[in-house]
């Protein structure tokens, strides 16, 4: 593992299962962009993982393109971060199989995420059950040290550490034991007051604009406090969302107006709408320009895949040797990526 001795590697993936929203941005994407200057970042679009829930090939392809456009428009720099499609690095599926041979069934059966998804009606497929193994392969194949996650993914990182440890004990010191780094907590309520999530159908998309955005913002649930009465900013969904975009002084000023009374929620919603428009305007314009040039986006993903595969193949050569296998007789078509 000498090649990573003095290098900190971060890894994170995002499933292309729908339009990215404010919860995705403030809960993860914003931190991912900031990490580009702290070490080597591997960021991938997890299309293999998405197959556990998406059966429409056109939808998967479009969602994958949208995620790429969103990340690039929001500030991901492909000269700093390695940005790629998961499926462009097929070595990860080979490693997932090898890891599965040292992974106990009991470990996977304890996965909270699997149980939750099945309870929500997602088909209990082998792929869904094996999800933590593929996620472990995603992390370990790049010899990642730190994985930025939310609270709901901590267990998966702990499972990855367990798999890496078992492999190392059986075959030698191949993998660093990864740790998690909690994404900065950001309270992002949905338009109904619950946590913003596609599962709850309560999201505000990052790149929504015009009447679509206005309808979402003006539809945010509030209480029935009259305009003239004082209001508690700490209990208001509109204020919570406004706070994500505003400066400390702007938050304090709006909180004072809430407590003084005489201000309706409709006015606060208009202020939030203006803040969102202003905040995302540069990224929105950049995204539109990128969308007009799909070949550039595809080239970025291909280049990222080449860089990722160069690391993944070195790891798999060591893994194969460790378990007693030779390198592939016919090398994978690396140049076709």
C-alpha positions as CSV (number, residue, x, y, z in Angstrom):
1,X,0.0,0.0,0.0
2,X,3.0,2.3,-0.4
3,X,1.4,4.2,-3.2
4,X,-1.1,5.7,-0.8
5,X,1.2,6.1,2.2
6,X,1.5,9.9,1.9
7,X,-1.8,10.4,0.1
8,X,-5.3,10.7,1.5
9,X,-7.9,9.2,-0.7
10,X,-11.6,10.1,-0.5
11,X,-14.3,8.1,-2.3
12,X,-18.0,8.7,-2.7
13,X,-20.7,7.6,-5.1
14,X,-24.2,8.9,-6.0
15,X,-26.9,6.7,-7.4
16,X,-28.6,8.0,-10.6
17,X,-32.1,7.3,-9.3
18,X,-33.7,10.7,-10.0
19,X,-33.2,14.4,-10.0
20,X,-30.8,15.7,-7.4
21,X,-32.3,18.0,-4.8
22,X,-31.4,20.4,-2.1
23,X,-31.0,17.6,0.4
24,X,-28.4,16.0,-1.8
25,X,-26.6,19.3,-2.3
26,X,-26.4,20.5,1.3
27,X,-26.1,16.9,2.7
28,X,-23.3,15.7,0.4
29,X,-22.5,17.4,-2.9
30,X,-21.3,20.7,-1.4
31,X,-18.9,18.8,0.9
32,X,-17.7,16.6,-2.0
33,X,-16.7,19.7,-4.0
34,X,-14.9,21.1,-1.0
35,X,-12.9,17.9,-0.5
36,X,-11.2,18.3,-3.9
37,X,-8.5,20.4,-2.3
38,X,-7.9,18.0,0.6
39,X,-6.7,14.9,-1.2
40,X,-7.3,12.6,-4.1
41,X,-11.1,12.2,-4.6
42,X,-12.8,9.4,-6.5
43,X,-16.4,10.3,-7.2
44,X,-18.5,7.9,-9.3
45,X,-22.0,7.6,-10.6
46,X,-23.3,4.3,-9.1
47,X,-25.2,2.9,-12.1
48,X,-24.5,-0.7,-11.0
49,X,-26.1,0.0,-7.7
50,X,-29.0,1.7,-9.4
51,X,-30.0,-1.5,-11.1
52,X,-31.5,-2.7,-7.8
53,X,-34.3,-0.3,-8.3
54,X,-34.3,0.9,-12.0
55,X,-35.5,-1.4,-14.8
56,X,-35.8,1.2,-17.6
57,X,-32.5,1.5,-19.6
58,X,-33.5,4.8,-21.0
59,X,-34.2,6.2,-17.6
60,X,-30.9,4.9,-16.2
61,X,-29.0,6.5,-19.1
62,X,-30.7,9.8,-18.7
63,X,-30.3,9.9,-14.9
64,X,-26.6,9.1,-15.3
65,X,-26.2,12.0,-17.7
66,X,-28.1,14.3,-15.4
67,X,-25.9,13.4,-12.4
68,X,-22.8,14.1,-14.4
69,X,-24.2,17.5,-15.6
70,X,-25.2,18.4,-12.0
71,X,-21.9,17.7,-10.4
72,X,-19.9,19.4,-13.1
73,X,-22.1,22.5,-13.1
74,X,-21.9,22.7,-9.3
75,X,-18.1,22.9,-9.3
76,X,-16.6,19.4,-9.6
77,X,-13.2,19.9,-11.2
78,X,-12.3,16.9,-13.3
79,X,-8.6,18.0,-13.2
80,X,-8.7,17.5,-9.4
81,X,-11.3,14.8,-8.7
82,X,-11.5,11.5,-10.6
83,X,-15.1,11.5,-11.8
84,X,-16.5,8.4,-13.6
85,X,-19.3,5.9,-14.2
86,X,-19.1,2.9,-11.9
87,X,-19.9,0.5,-14.8
88,X,-16.8,1.8,-16.7
89,X,-14.6,0.0,-14.1
90,X,-15.8,-3.6,-14.4
91,X,-12.9,-4.7,-12.1
92,X,-15.1,-3.6,-9.2
93,X,-17.5,-6.5,-9.8
94,X,-14.6,-9.0,-9.8
95,X,-13.5,-7.7,-6.5
96,X,-17.1,-7.8,-5.1
97,X,-17.2,-11.6,-5.9
98,X,-13.8,-12.2,-4.2
99,X,-14.9,-10.2,-1.1
100,X,-18.2,-12.2,-1.0
101,X,-16.1,-15.3,-0.4
102,X,-14.8,-13.9,2.9
103,X,-18.0,-12.2,4.0
104,X,-20.4,-14.0,6.4
105,X,-24.1,-14.2,5.6
106,X,-24.8,-12.9,9.1
107,X,-23.1,-9.7,8.4
108,X,-25.2,-8.9,5.4
109,X,-28.4,-10.1,7.2
110,X,-27.9,-7.4,9.8
111,X,-27.8,-4.6,7.2
112,X,-30.4,-2.0,8.2
113,X,-30.6,-0.4,4.8
114,X,-31.6,-3.8,3.2
115,X,-34.3,-4.3,5.7
116,X,-35.6,-0.8,5.3
117,X,-35.7,-1.0,1.5
118,X,-37.6,-4.3,1.6
119,X,-40.1,-2.9,4.0
120,X,-40.7,0.0,1.6
121,X,-41.6,-2.5,-1.1
122,X,-38.3,-2.8,-3.1
123,X,-37.8,-6.3,-4.4
124,X,-35.6,-8.4,-2.2
125,X,-33.2,-9.3,-4.9
126,X,-29.8,-10.9,-4.5
127,X,-28.3,-7.7,-5.8
128,X,-30.0,-5.7,-3.1
129,X,-28.8,-8.1,-0.4
130,X,-25.3,-8.0,-1.8
131,X,-25.3,-4.2,-2.0
132,X,-22.9,-3.8,0.9
133,X,-20.3,-6.1,-0.8
134,X,-20.4,-4.1,-4.0
135,X,-20.1,-0.9,-2.0
136,X,-17.1,-2.4,-0.1
137,X,-15.5,-3.2,-3.5
138,X,-16.1,0.4,-4.6
139,X,-14.2,1.6,-1.6
140,X,-11.4,-0.9,-1.4
141,X,-10.5,-1.2,-5.0
142,X,-9.2,2.4,-4.9
143,X,-7.5,1.8,-1.6
144,X,-9.6,4.6,-0.1
145,X,-8.9,5.9,3.4
146,X,-12.0,8.1,4.0
147,X,-15.6,7.8,2.8
148,X,-17.8,10.9,3.3
149,X,-21.3,9.6,4.3
150,X,-24.4,10.5,6.1
151,X,-25.5,8.7,9.3
152,X,-27.6,6.2,7.4
153,X,-24.4,4.8,5.6
154,X,-22.2,4.4,8.7
155,X,-23.1,0.7,9.0
156,X,-22.0,0.1,5.4
157,X,-18.5,1.6,6.1
158,X,-18.2,-0.6,9.2
159,X,-19.1,-3.6,7.1
160,X,-16.5,-2.6,4.6
161,X,-13.9,-2.4,7.3
162,X,-14.9,-5.9,8.5
163,X,-14.5,-7.3,5.0
164,X,-11.2,-5.6,4.4
165,X,-9.9,-6.9,7.8
166,X,-11.0,-10.5,7.0
167,X,-9.4,-10.4,3.6
168,X,-6.2,-9.0,5.0
169,X,-6.1,-11.7,7.7
170,X,-6.6,-14.4,5.2
171,X,-4.3,-13.2,2.4
172,X,-2.0,-10.5,3.6
173,X,-2.1,-6.7,4.0
174,X,-3.7,-5.6,0.8
175,X,-6.4,-3.1,1.8
176,X,-6.2,0.0,4.1
177,X,-9.0,-0.2,6.7
178,X,-11.3,2.7,5.6
179,X,-13.1,5.1,8.0
180,X,-16.1,7.3,7.5
181,X,-16.3,11.0,7.6
182,X,-19.7,12.3,8.4
183,X,-21.0,14.9,6.0
184,X,-21.7,18.2,7.7
185,X,-25.1,18.0,9.2
186,X,-27.5,20.2,7.3
187,X,-31.2,20.3,8.2
188,X,-32.9,20.2,4.9
189,X,-36.7,19.9,5.3
190,X,-38.8,18.9,2.4
191,X,-41.8,21.0,1.4
192,X,-43.9,18.9,3.8
193,X,-41.6,19.4,6.8
194,X,-40.2,15.9,6.7
195,X,-36.6,15.2,5.8
196,X,-36.2,16.1,2.1
197,X,-36.1,12.8,0.2
198,X,-37.2,11.4,-3.2
199,X,-38.9,8.6,-1.2
200,X,-41.3,11.2,0.4
201,X,-41.9,13.0,-2.9
202,X,-41.2,16.3,-1.1
203,X,-38.1,17.6,-2.8
204,X,-37.0,20.8,-4.4
205,X,-34.7,20.0,-7.3
206,X,-31.4,21.8,-7.4
207,X,-31.8,23.0,-11.0
208,X,-35.6,23.7,-10.9
209,X,-36.4,27.2,-12.2
210,X,-39.2,29.4,-13.3
211,X,-42.8,28.4,-12.5
212,X,-41.7,24.9,-11.5
213,X,-39.5,26.2,-8.7
214,X,-42.0,28.9,-7.7
215,X,-44.7,26.3,-7.3
216,X,-42.5,24.1,-5.1
217,X,-41.4,27.0,-2.9
218,X,-44.8,28.6,-2.5
219,X,-46.2,25.1,-1.6
220,X,-43.9,24.7,1.4
221,X,-46.1,23.7,4.4
222,X,-46.4,26.3,7.2
223,X,-48.6,26.7,10.2
224,X,-51.7,28.9,10.3
225,X,-50.3,31.8,12.4
226,X,-51.9,35.1,11.2
227,X,-49.7,37.6,9.3
228,X,-49.8,40.1,12.2
229,X,-48.8,37.6,14.9
230,X,-45.2,36.8,16.0
231,X,-43.8,33.6,14.6
232,X,-41.1,31.2,15.7
233,X,-38.3,30.9,13.1
234,X,-37.0,27.7,14.7
235,X,-40.3,26.0,13.9
236,X,-40.6,27.2,10.3
237,X,-39.7,25.1,7.2
238,X,-39.3,28.2,5.1
239,X,-36.8,29.8,7.6
240,X,-34.8,26.5,7.8
241,X,-34.4,26.4,4.0
242,X,-33.6,30.2,3.8
243,X,-30.9,29.7,6.4
244,X,-29.0,27.3,4.1
245,X,-28.5,30.1,1.6
246,X,-28.4,33.3,3.8
247,X,-25.5,34.9,5.6
248,X,-25.6,35.1,9.4
249,X,-26.7,38.7,9.3
250,X,-29.5,37.9,6.8
251,X,-30.7,35.0,9.0
252,X,-30.7,37.3,12.1
253,X,-32.6,40.0,10.3
254,X,-35.3,37.6,9.1
255,X,-35.6,35.9,12.5
256,X,-36.2,39.4,14.0
257,X,-39.0,40.1,11.5
258,X,-40.6,36.7,12.3
259,X,-40.6,37.5,16.0
260,X,-41.9,41.0,15.6
261,X,-45.0,40.0,13.7
262,X,-46.5,41.7,10.7
263,X,-44.8,39.5,8.1
264,X,-46.6,36.6,6.3
265,X,-45.1,33.3,5.3
266,X,-45.8,34.2,1.7
267,X,-43.3,37.1,1.9
268,X,-40.7,34.7,3.5
269,X,-41.2,32.2,0.7
270,X,-40.6,34.9,-1.9
271,X,-37.3,35.8,-0.1
272,X,-36.3,32.1,-0.2
273,X,-37.2,31.9,-3.9
274,X,-35.0,34.9,-4.7
275,X,-32.1,33.5,-2.6
276,X,-32.3,30.1,-4.4
277,X,-32.4,31.8,-7.8
278,X,-29.3,33.9,-7.0
279,X,-27.3,31.1,-5.4
280,X,-27.7,28.6,-8.2
281,X,-27.8,31.0,-11.2
282,X,-24.1,30.5,-12.2
283,X,-24.4,26.7,-11.9
284,X,-27.7,26.8,-13.8
285,X,-26.1,28.6,-16.7
286,X,-23.0,26.4,-16.7
287,X,-25.3,23.3,-16.7
288,X,-27.2,24.6,-19.7
289,X,-23.9,25.1,-21.6
290,X,-22.6,21.7,-20.7
291,X,-25.9,20.1,-21.8
292,X,-25.3,21.6,-25.3
293,X,-22.0,19.7,-25.5
294,X,-22.6,16.1,-24.5
295,X,-19.4,14.9,-26.1
296,X,-17.4,17.0,-23.6
297,X,-19.2,15.5,-20.6
298,X,-18.7,12.0,-22.1
299,X,-15.0,12.7,-22.5
300,X,-14.7,13.8,-18.9
301,X,-16.3,10.6,-17.7
302,X,-14.2,8.5,-20.0
303,X,-11.0,10.1,-18.9
304,X,-12.1,9.7,-15.3
305,X,-12.7,6.0,-15.9
306,X,-9.2,5.6,-17.4
307,X,-7.7,7.1,-14.3
308,X,-9.9,5.0,-12.0
309,X,-9.2,1.8,-13.9
310,X,-5.5,2.3,-13.8
311,X,-5.8,2.2,-10.0
312,X,-8.3,-0.6,-9.9
313,X,-6.3,-2.8,-12.2
314,X,-3.2,-2.5,-10.0
315,X,-5.3,-3.4,-7.0
316,X,-6.8,-6.4,-8.7
317,X,-3.4,-7.6,-9.9
318,X,-2.3,-7.7,-6.2
319,X,-5.6,-9.3,-5.1
320,X,-5.4,-12.0,-7.7
321,X,-1.8,-12.8,-6.8
322,X,-2.7,-12.8,-3.1
323,X,-5.5,-15.4,-3.6
324,X,-3.5,-17.5,-6.0
325,X,-4.7,-16.4,-9.4
326,X,-2.7,-15.1,-12.3
327,X,-3.4,-11.8,-14.1
328,X,-6.1,-12.1,-16.8
329,X,-4.8,-14.1,-19.9
330,X,-6.7,-11.6,-22.1
331,X,-6.5,-8.1,-20.6
332,X,-9.7,-6.2,-20.3
333,X,-10.2,-3.7,-23.1
334,X,-8.8,-0.8,-21.1
335,X,-8.3,1.4,-24.2
336,X,-12.0,1.1,-25.1
337,X,-13.1,3.0,-21.9
